Amino acid sequence: MNKPQDFDQYWKKVEDELASIQPAAERTELHLRSAPEAKVYGLKLTSLDHYRIFAYFCVPSGKGPFPVIYRLPNYGSVVHIPPFEERCKYISVALCHRGQRLSDQPFAAKYPGLLTSGIDSQRNYIYRSIVADCLRVMDYLVSCDDVDSQKISLVGGDLALFTAALRDSASVLFYTPSLFYKALHKATATQNYPLEEFNDYLRSFPESIDQISQTLAYFEPMNFASRVKSEVMLMEESEGDANDLAVSFARDIERSGSKHSSYQDGVVLAEWLSKKLQTGETLVPMHWR
């Protein structure tokens, strides 16, 4: 995948625009979600274009500062509250980016449809703003007194990678390639959503292939990887499935092939985070043992 000549400038402009906007943070306890072990807050922040976004922000009981698990959102309309076991031990954060439930005013995303919203323009592609939403939460995290700034982990798909690349505050990245890794190439080999959204769009607008390719080059994970400074676990679709992506980090990283089991992959995640964040006992739910 060719890296645009102005790749760094493109993302620097996003960062500069975001920095010019005050976050206007509001944190309100959600009493129905809280428990003696941890409090759950609704966090609201102002992101790019002065858009208000929501995130679940969970703080364990006891004396901090605490390590952090920041879960970047997957592709879908609803983001769930972080798992109870995580909330008891970590500051646990789950972002609802613009368009997702709880961040869907004034823009409610369509599924399918979000993945190609504004894709014919590098400036107007929706994921440019969504990445800014992810960065806004990261900036808030490093400003919090109850956060151990040396133990911030990012967990998720390409949005987690982008956040790690554009912010050097995270010490740990657990990354599962998702939407943008070789996006158009992978779309030609499937009829499954969400990648089928690219195929749908090109069937309707075949003349836009060059413009779409240019836009997606700014979101290709291989163009971000070398900027990541944190320790990395790459969770691949299958062992060896992302060799060129792994090479793009330009250093040694850890890799694991997915077992396509929430239980087995979840154990890999819990054990790896526990080791890297040095929190002692592995955080595996009792019903998984």
N, C-alpha and C positions, 0 to 999 in steps of 0.2 A: 504494500500500500504506500503510494507516494505521499510524503508529508508536505503540506502546503508551505510555501516559502514564508508566508506571514502567519504561520501557526502560533508562534509565541505572542505575536502582536495581537492576534485575534483574542486570545484568552486574557492577555494583559488588559485589553480594553474592557472586557467583562469585569475583571477584578477592580479596575478603576471606577467603573460605573457603580459597582456595588459599594465600594468604599465611600462614595460620595453621598450615600443614603444612610441616615441614622437607623439603627435596628429597632429602636422603640420597643424594647423587650417587655413583655407582660407574662408573668408566671403565676398561674392560679391553681391552687390545689383542687384535684378532683376527688372529693371525699369518698365517693362511691367506689373508686378504684384503689384508694389507699388502704394500707393494712399496718398492723404494728411493726412489721418487718421493713416496710418501705413506704414512702409517700410518693404519690403519682401526681404530677402537675401537667396542666396544659400550658404549653409555651407558645406564645405568638411573637413573631418577628416580622419586620418589614424587609422585603427582599427587592430584587431588581424591579424597576418600573413601579416602585412603591406598593408592591403586591404583598398582602398580609398572608403569611404561611403559619401552619400549626405543626407542632411536634409534641409527642408524649415525652416527658422528661421525668425520670424516676430516680429518687434518691434513697439509698438505704438508711435505716436507722443507725444511730451511732455517730462516732466522731470521724470526720473525714480528714484529709481529702481522700476520695475514692477513685479507683481506676474506672475507665469508661468503656462501654460497648455502644458505639453509635451505629445503628443499623440503617443503612441507606435503602430507600424504598425499591421494591420490585415493580414490575409492570402490572398495574391493576388499579381499580378504583378505590379499594379499601386497604388501609394500613392498620395492622393490629397492634395492640399494646405489647410491649416487650414481655417475654416469658417471666413468670413469677420468680423462678430460681435466679435469673439474672438480676432482677430488681432487688433481691435481698443482699446482693454482694457487690454489685457494680452500679454506678450511675448509668442507667440504660436509657437510650434515646432512640426514638423511632420517628422519622420525619414523614409528614404528609406533604409532598411537594405540590405546587400549584396545579389545580385541576383534580387532585385526589380528594376524597371525602374529608371534610373538616378544613380543607384548603380550597374549596370549590366555589368560593364567591370572590369575584364575579364570574370566574371561568370554571365551568364544569367539563372535565375532559370526557371525550368519547372513546369507548373501547369496543371495537377497534376504531382507530382513527388518530389517536394521539401521536403515534410514532411518525406519522407523515405530516403533522400539522405545521405548516409554514416551511416545509422542507425545500421548497424551490428558492429559498432565500437564506443565505448564511446568516444574515442579520436577524431574520424573523423566525428562524427555526425554534420551535418551542423548547427544545432541549438546551438551547443556549441559556434560557432563563431558568430552567429546572436545575442545571448545574449550579447556577448562582444561588438557588435556594439551598442546595446542599452545603455550599461554602458559607452561607450566612449562619447556619446552625453551628458549623465548625468554629467560626469566629466567636460565637457566643460561648461555646464550651471552654475555650482557652481563657475567657474572661471571668469564669466562675471560681470563687474561692474554694468550693467543695470538690473541685475537680483536681485529680492528680495529673498535672499536665505532662508528666513523663510516661504516663500509662494510658494513652488514648488509642483505642482500637477502632478500626472501620471494618464493617462486615457487609458484604453485598455484592452486587453485580458491577457493571461498568461505572455506575455513579460513584461507587466506593473508590474505584481506581482513579477516576477523574479528581475526586476530592483529595485523595492522597497525593496526587501529582501536583495539584495547584495550591495545596497547603502542606507545609512540612511539619505540622504540629502532631500528626499521628505517629505513634511508634510502631504500630502493628496494622497490617492490612490482610484480611482474609477475603480473597477475591475469587468470584465465580464469573467468568465471562458470560455476557448475556446478550444484549441487543445489538451492539455495534461492532463486535469482533468479526471482521470480514463480512459485513452485513449483507451487501448485495450478492456476493458470491454464495453465501449460505442460503439466501432467499431463493436462488434459482434451483436449489436442491430440495425444497420443501413446499408444502401447501399448508403448513401449520402456522397458526397465529402465535405470536405477533409478527413474525417475519413476513408472513403472507401479505401484510399491509403494504410492504414495498412492492410486491408483485401486483397487488390491486392498483396501486397508484400508477405504476408504469403501464399497466394495460389501458388506463384511462388517459395517461399523458406520456406516451412513449417518447415524444420529442424531448422530454425533460431529463433523460438518463444522464447526460453530462453534468447538468446542474446538480442533480441529486448526488452524483458521485463526488462532486466538489464539496458539497455541504457535508457529506458523511466523512470526508477525509479529516475534518476538524474534530470528529468524534471517534475516530479509529483508535482503539486501545493501544495498538502498537506504537502510535505516535505520542502516547503519554508515558509509557512504561519507564523509560530511562529517567524520567523526572522524579520517580518515586524514591524516597529516601528511607522509608520505614521497612521493617522486616515483613516479608511477604510469604503467604501460603496461597498458591494458585490451585484452586479446585477445578480440575478439568472435567469435561463431559465424559471422557474416558482417558485412560493412561496414555500420554503422548499425543493427545488430541490437539494441544496448543503449543507445539514445539517452537514455532516461529514467534509466538507471543512471549513465551518464556525467555527466548533469546533477546527479545527487545528490552528486557530489563537491564541488560548489559552487566549482569553480576549474578552471583548464585542466589537462587531463591528456593524455597521448599515447594514441593508439588504433591498433589494427591489426586488420584482418579476417583470420580464420584461413584458411589455404590448405588446411586439412584434410590436411596432409602433415607427418609428423614431421620430415622434412628441412627443408622450407621454414619451418615455424613454429619449429623448433629454431634455425635460423640467425638469425631475428628475435630470439629470446630471447638467444642468445649474443652477438650484436653489441650489443644494447641494454644488457645487463649489463656488458659490457666498457667501454662508453662511460660508463655511470653510475657504475661502481665504479672507473673510471680505472685499469684494469689493463693498458693497452697493447694488445698484439696480441689480436685477436678470438679467442675460445675456440671454434673450430670444429674438430671432429675431422678428422684427416687423411683418413679415408675419406669425408668429406662434401665435400672440396674438389675 
